[in-house]
Amino acid sequence: MPLTRNFKDTVRARARRDRQFREALLSEAADCFLAGDVDTGKSVLRDYVHATVGFEELGRATKKSPKSLLRMLGPKGNPQASNLFAILDYLQKKERIRLAVTRHRN
């Protein structure tokens, strides 16, 4: 089910004013990728980019066209790992955080 415009606007507004929310979005996107849920990871990352730096700035930083990045993170996109890592690297620097992977035993 597609999200309503109001929900997306709400996410963007909160991300713009709440640093912890932005960090949680970025962390959630990375967690989804690591768990193999690429579609959700792309969706969360796309929402994060829309709410923060935008695709124009991200394109300049990663040397990719904004349209290519939008397609990459879209529902039918199939980004290479190197592109995802470049995106996550830039966004971490911009947010001044460093995501880390920890091992948990089940």
Backbone bond lengths (Angstrom), bond angles and torsions (degrees), N, CA, C in turn:
res aa  C-N    CA-C-N  psi(-1)  N-CA   C-N-CA  omega(-1)  CA-C   N-CA-C  phi
1 M - - - 1.442 - - 1.531 108.40 -
2 P 1.321 118.52 125.88 1.456 121.30 179.06 1.523 111.10 -67.08
3 L 1.318 114.21 147.95 1.460 119.32 177.88 1.516 109.74 -76.89
4 T 1.312 115.37 149.30 1.456 119.23 177.78 1.515 109.86 -76.70
5 R 1.281 115.83 158.97 1.456 121.66 178.72 1.526 110.75 -60.78
6 N 1.318 116.96 -38.87 1.460 120.44 -179.00 1.522 111.83 -62.00
7 F 1.316 117.11 -39.91 1.464 120.02 179.47 1.525 110.24 -64.39
8 K 1.330 117.16 -46.10 1.464 120.48 179.71 1.525 110.82 -62.32
9 D 1.308 117.36 -40.60 1.463 120.70 177.51 1.523 110.82 -63.05
10 T 1.330 116.26 -38.91 1.461 121.00 178.60 1.523 110.98 -63.55
11 V 1.326 116.96 -43.79 1.471 121.24 178.30 1.523 109.91 -61.67
12 R 1.311 116.65 -46.10 1.471 120.47 -179.52 1.521 111.74 -62.34
13 A 1.312 116.71 -44.29 1.463 120.22 -179.34 1.524 110.91 -62.73
14 R 1.317 116.55 -42.32 1.460 119.04 -179.61 1.523 110.97 -68.47
15 A 1.325 117.16 -39.96 1.464 120.43 179.58 1.525 110.93 -62.93
16 R 1.301 117.37 -35.47 1.463 120.72 -178.94 1.522 112.36 -68.52
17 R 1.332 116.83 -29.10 1.465 119.01 -175.88 1.530 114.17 -105.64
18 D 1.333 118.65 -12.33 1.463 121.34 -170.80 1.529 111.23 -125.37
19 R 1.325 115.34 102.70 1.464 121.00 -177.72 1.530 112.01 -59.36
20 Q 1.325 117.79 -42.42 1.467 120.69 -179.37 1.528 111.04 -63.04
21 F 1.306 117.53 -36.38 1.458 121.73 177.44 1.522 109.91 -65.08
22 R 1.353 117.18 -43.79 1.468 120.69 177.71 1.525 110.65 -60.36
23 E 1.314 116.36 -45.37 1.462 120.48 179.37 1.526 110.87 -61.94
24 A 1.321 116.73 -40.23 1.465 120.89 178.70 1.526 111.16 -65.35
25 L 1.330 118.04 -39.47 1.465 120.91 176.85 1.528 110.91 -61.88
26 L 1.317 116.04 -46.46 1.459 120.32 -179.19 1.525 110.77 -64.11
27 S 1.307 116.60 -42.36 1.459 121.25 177.62 1.526 111.50 -64.29
28 E 1.318 116.68 -41.33 1.474 121.16 179.49 1.523 110.81 -63.73
29 A 1.318 116.91 -40.69 1.471 119.94 178.03 1.530 109.81 -60.58
30 A 1.321 117.10 -47.41 1.468 121.04 179.76 1.526 110.81 -62.75
31 D 1.324 117.21 -43.00 1.472 120.92 178.75 1.531 110.73 -60.44
32 C 1.320 116.98 -41.41 1.471 120.49 178.96 1.523 110.75 -62.35
33 F 1.327 117.38 -44.63 1.462 120.29 178.80 1.526 110.70 -60.51
34 L 1.329 116.19 -45.04 1.466 119.93 -178.46 1.525 111.98 -66.85
35 A 1.316 117.39 -28.97 1.460 121.44 179.35 1.531 112.19 -84.50
36 G 1.327 116.60 -2.95 1.458 120.43 178.66 1.521 114.03 89.62
37 D 1.318 117.80 5.48 1.461 121.81 178.80 1.532 108.71 -94.63
38 V 1.314 114.83 72.54 1.465 121.56 -173.64 1.527 111.38 -64.18
39 D 1.314 118.28 -40.22 1.460 120.71 -178.05 1.525 111.99 -60.88
40 T 1.319 116.81 -45.69 1.469 119.82 178.40 1.517 110.42 -67.59
41 G 1.318 116.96 -41.33 1.466 120.60 177.73 1.514 111.99 -57.67
42 K 1.339 116.85 -44.41 1.463 120.36 178.85 1.523 110.82 -63.84
43 S 1.317 116.68 -41.41 1.460 121.07 -178.87 1.530 111.38 -63.52
44 V 1.319 116.48 -46.25 1.466 120.72 -179.80 1.529 109.74 -65.58
45 L 1.327 116.84 -42.31 1.455 120.64 -179.80 1.534 110.64 -64.89
46 R 1.313 117.45 -40.26 1.468 121.77 177.70 1.527 110.07 -61.76
47 D 1.340 117.40 -44.74 1.469 120.62 177.60 1.525 110.85 -61.87
48 Y 1.326 116.13 -40.89 1.469 120.40 179.00 1.530 110.51 -60.89
49 V 1.327 116.40 -47.56 1.470 120.43 -178.59 1.527 110.31 -62.89
50 H 1.324 117.40 -45.18 1.469 120.52 178.20 1.530 110.88 -57.79
51 A 1.316 117.59 -38.52 1.462 121.73 -175.22 1.526 113.24 -81.91
52 T 1.317 117.43 -15.22 1.472 118.90 -174.19 1.527 111.23 -120.42
53 V 1.306 117.63 -95.44 1.469 122.10 -170.22 1.521 113.79 -77.99
54 G 1.314 117.82 -26.61 1.458 121.25 -175.38 1.523 111.32 81.03
55 F 1.312 115.93 161.07 1.466 120.80 -175.12 1.521 113.33 -77.92
56 E 1.333 117.76 -22.92 1.470 119.92 176.48 1.528 110.01 -65.37
57 E 1.329 116.27 -51.13 1.467 120.56 179.97 1.523 110.91 -64.62
58 L 1.322 117.34 -42.73 1.462 120.90 179.21 1.529 110.47 -61.29
59 G 1.320 116.74 -38.91 1.458 120.92 177.69 1.516 112.21 -62.28
60 R 1.326 116.63 -44.53 1.476 119.75 177.54 1.528 110.59 -61.83
61 A 1.323 116.61 -42.56 1.462 120.92 -176.25 1.531 112.79 -68.96
62 T 1.327 116.65 -34.50 1.469 120.64 -176.53 1.523 112.82 -100.54
63 K 1.342 115.73 -1.65 1.469 121.42 -178.15 1.528 112.02 59.64
64 K 1.316 115.10 38.33 1.472 123.44 175.57 1.519 107.99 -124.65
65 S 1.312 116.12 150.14 1.467 117.74 178.41 1.530 109.28 -70.64
66 P 1.329 117.46 143.37 1.462 120.32 178.13 1.532 112.05 -56.15
67 K 1.328 117.25 -38.24 1.468 119.76 179.27 1.522 111.02 -65.04
68 S 1.321 116.75 -38.78 1.466 120.97 177.69 1.528 110.32 -63.62
69 L 1.328 116.59 -42.06 1.462 120.82 178.87 1.529 110.86 -64.61
70 L 1.334 116.80 -41.87 1.465 120.32 177.54 1.521 111.08 -60.80
71 R 1.344 116.78 -44.46 1.469 120.10 178.14 1.527 110.70 -63.99
72 M 1.332 115.78 -42.12 1.453 121.83 -178.52 1.526 111.41 -57.93
73 L 1.328 115.86 -41.58 1.464 121.00 -177.12 1.530 112.46 -94.63
74 G 1.312 116.49 4.56 1.456 121.19 177.97 1.517 111.34 -79.13
75 P 1.328 117.38 172.98 1.468 122.48 -176.45 1.533 113.98 -57.85
76 K 1.324 117.46 -33.34 1.462 120.42 -179.65 1.518 112.72 -99.78
77 G 1.328 117.22 2.00 1.462 121.57 -178.20 1.516 112.52 -68.39
78 N 1.328 115.06 150.97 1.462 121.76 179.42 1.529 108.40 -135.01
79 P 1.345 117.06 73.78 1.462 119.73 -174.58 1.524 112.39 -70.50
80 Q 1.319 114.66 144.14 1.460 119.57 173.14 1.520 108.67 -73.17
81 A 1.313 116.38 152.89 1.467 120.70 179.66 1.522 110.54 -58.14
82 S 1.331 117.58 -38.62 1.465 120.12 -178.94 1.530 110.99 -61.76
83 N 1.327 117.35 -35.99 1.463 120.13 177.69 1.526 111.41 -70.68
84 L 1.326 117.17 -41.63 1.468 119.65 177.63 1.519 110.89 -62.39
85 F 1.331 117.08 -42.34 1.462 119.95 179.69 1.526 111.49 -65.97
86 A 1.333 117.39 -37.05 1.462 120.46 177.45 1.529 110.16 -64.86
87 I 1.321 116.78 -42.29 1.466 121.27 178.34 1.525 110.15 -63.13
88 L 1.337 116.41 -50.43 1.471 120.23 -178.78 1.526 111.56 -62.82
89 D 1.322 117.06 -37.49 1.465 120.71 179.13 1.528 110.32 -61.66
90 Y 1.327 116.15 -49.16 1.464 119.30 -179.62 1.533 111.50 -62.65
91 L 1.327 116.92 -44.32 1.462 120.00 -177.53 1.525 111.98 -66.05
92 Q 1.321 117.15 -35.70 1.466 119.77 175.60 1.529 110.59 -63.54
93 K 1.320 116.34 -44.19 1.471 119.89 179.04 1.523 110.41 -62.64
94 K 1.305 116.15 -42.94 1.460 120.72 -179.35 1.535 111.06 -63.38
95 E 1.327 116.23 -38.75 1.466 121.99 -178.67 1.531 111.37 -84.04
96 R 1.324 116.18 -11.25 1.476 123.11 -177.91 1.526 111.96 60.57
97 I 1.339 113.44 46.98 1.462 120.23 174.30 1.525 107.97 -133.59
98 R 1.309 115.95 166.32 1.459 121.21 174.25 1.514 107.08 -133.75
99 L 1.332 115.00 116.23 1.461 120.38 176.59 1.514 108.76 -77.96
100 A 1.319 116.89 146.38 1.457 121.18 -179.85 1.522 109.68 -136.30
101 V 1.296 115.17 150.29 1.461 121.77 177.70 1.527 107.59 -98.87
102 T 1.324 115.88 131.62 1.456 120.15 174.62 1.528 108.22 -122.99
103 R 1.291 115.22 149.84 1.466 121.41 -178.27 1.518 109.22 -94.71
104 H 1.311 114.79 133.98 1.467 121.18 176.21 1.520 107.67 -125.07
105 R 1.295 116.58 136.20 1.463 120.70 176.24 1.510 108.74 -91.71
106 N 1.306 115.63 140.66 1.463 120.57 177.43 1.504 111.16 -89.72
